[in-house]
Amino acid sequence: MRARFGTLMACAALAAGCASEVARAPVEFTAAVAEAGQRFVTTAPVDLRPDSGYSRSIPSGTEFVVVGRIASGLVLRPTSTVLTLEGKHMHEAYAVRDRDRLVGLYLPVERAYSALPSPQPMPVRERKEP
Amino acid sequence: MSRIRLLVIVILSALLAACASGPRLAEIQSQIPNLDPAQGRLYFYRSDSFVGGGVQPNILVNGQVAGKSVPGGFFFVDARPGPIEVSCSTEVEKKLSLVLDAGQTRYVRTVVGMGFFVGRVYPELVDNAEGAKMVAEAKYIGAPLPKR
């Protein structure tokens, strides 16, 4: 009975907000020059499963604009939706794409990069029309 | 009157008292000042729900109280562009960080979660289409607006 009570209390504590902090590292961000304003649209859904456990899905047809680059790839900001990375706290996030894969998320407020444990295919097409 | 009926009335009264009262966006739209192009605007709202309705913490923007999280209510604040940190003063603090650009309007929803002793409220960034739709259905609970 005591063990069951302990388990219950532990579960309650976890549910009460003991989520882990999002793993991230400071990174140097360079604003886009050559690709500035270039827009891409996802052509398939992309599922994100960060270490923090809060998964996200980017629907097919989501538009992104190139805002810059970090060492891990091109930084893409969603134009009509929002992307967040959640752990102990919630952070606005931009997609980081490299070689057709979503490799991680850039956190613009923290100026930090959070790598995905397993990069996901992120097929896109360029949007030229206004 | 039976005890059960009395209890139901008391509970319903308490639940209704927890919900926002105020004008809808359409009624005050003309009173909302135009956004200063040098600033950004943040709308805060909370869906109308009886769950956790009694938990109505302050909402803080960059550490300053901006308003309250009330079921079915909304308000807005204008802020200098740049990094923004939103938090609610509940049992467990879960912060939201976002970037606000000049001339930009963004929407933050406050959500009730399960806490250890009481419900906790935390902020979530939502896209503008959803935010605008939800704010249109909510009631204004912000500071008095200038009459026009």
Interface residues (C-beta under 8 A of the other chain):
Chain A: A12 A13 A15 A16 G17 S80 T81 V82 T84 K88 H89 M90 H91 E92 L107 P108 V109 E110
Chain B: P83 I84 E85 E91 V92 K94 K95 L96 S97 L98 V99 G113 M114 G115 F116 R120 Y122 P123 E124 L125 V126 D127 N128 A129
